[in-house]
Amino acid sequence: MYTFLTVLIIVICILLILIVLVQNSKGGGLASNFGQGNQIMGVKKTADFLEKATWVLASSLLVICLIASMTVPRKQKAAEEKKQAATELPASKEKQK
């Protein structure tokens, strides 16, 4: 579950980066290239869609990060693994002698 959420977070981050880069900035971003006359959606509608997509991706990233933090493997498992490794280590040293 944690691995799935981590991959999902990475995908959302990449999509968020792309959406932000496409948005029209004060200096004219990539969205200005799509503002030609024969476009189905106007520039205003494109800007609205990009803004809504940014908010949706950002809020979903926040929620998924919170869920992922609840599914992180706990320290108890790590402590058990250390104990198991510590018990196996002396046994493997004895075999080497």
C-alpha positions in Angstrom: 0.0 0.0 0.0 2.8 2.4 0.9 4.6 1.7 -2.3 1.5 2.3 -4.4 0.9 5.6 -2.6 4.5 6.7 -3.1 4.2 6.0 -6.9 0.9 7.9 -7.0 2.5 10.9 -5.2 5.4 10.9 -7.7 2.9 10.8 -10.7 0.8 13.7 -9.2 4.0 15.7 -8.6 5.0 15.3 -12.2 1.5 16.3 -13.4 1.5 19.3 -11.1 4.8 20.5 -12.4 3.6 20.2 -16.0 0.4 22.0 -15.3 2.2 24.8 -13.6 4.7 25.2 -16.5 1.9 25.4 -19.0 0.0 28.1 -17.2 0.2 31.7 -18.5 2.5 33.7 -16.3 3.0 37.5 -16.3 5.7 37.2 -19.0 3.5 34.9 -21.1 3.9 31.2 -20.5 3.3 28.2 -22.7 -0.4 28.8 -22.6 0.0 31.8 -24.8 1.0 29.5 -27.6 -2.4 27.9 -27.5 -4.3 31.2 -27.9 -4.8 31.1 -31.7 -8.1 32.0 -33.2 -9.3 28.5 -34.3 -9.3 27.0 -30.9 -12.3 25.1 -29.5 -11.7 26.3 -26.0 -10.8 30.0 -25.6 -7.7 31.2 -23.7 -9.9 32.2 -20.8 -11.4 28.7 -20.6 -8.0 27.1 -20.9 -6.7 29.3 -18.0 -9.7 28.4 -15.9 -9.2 24.7 -16.6 -5.5 24.9 -15.8 -6.2 26.7 -12.5 -8.8 24.2 -11.5 -6.5 21.3 -12.4 -3.7 22.9 -10.3 -6.0 23.1 -7.2 -7.3 19.6 -7.7 -3.8 18.1 -8.0 -2.4 20.1 -5.1 -5.3 19.1 -2.8 -5.1 15.5 -3.9 -1.3 15.5 -3.2 -2.0 16.8 0.3 -4.6 14.2 1.0 -2.5 11.3 -0.4 0.6 12.4 1.5 -1.5 12.4 4.8 -2.8 8.9 4.0 0.8 7.7 3.1 2.1 9.0 6.4 -0.5 6.8 8.2 0.7 3.7 6.2 4.4 4.1 6.8 6.0 1.0 8.3 6.3 1.5 12.0 9.5 1.4 14.1 8.3 -1.8 15.8 8.9 -3.8 12.5 12.3 -2.2 12.1 13.2 -3.1 15.7 12.1 -6.7 15.1 14.2 -6.9 12.0 17.2 -5.6 13.8 16.8 -8.2 16.5 16.5 -10.9 13.9 19.6 -9.6 12.1 21.5 -9.5 15.4 20.6 -13.2 16.2 21.5 -14.3 12.6 24.9 -12.4 12.7 26.5 -14.4 15.5 25.3 -17.7 13.9 26.9 -16.8 10.6 30.2 -15.8 12.3 30.3 -19.2 14.0 29.9 -20.9 10.6 32.8 -19.0 9.2 35.2 -20.2 12.0 
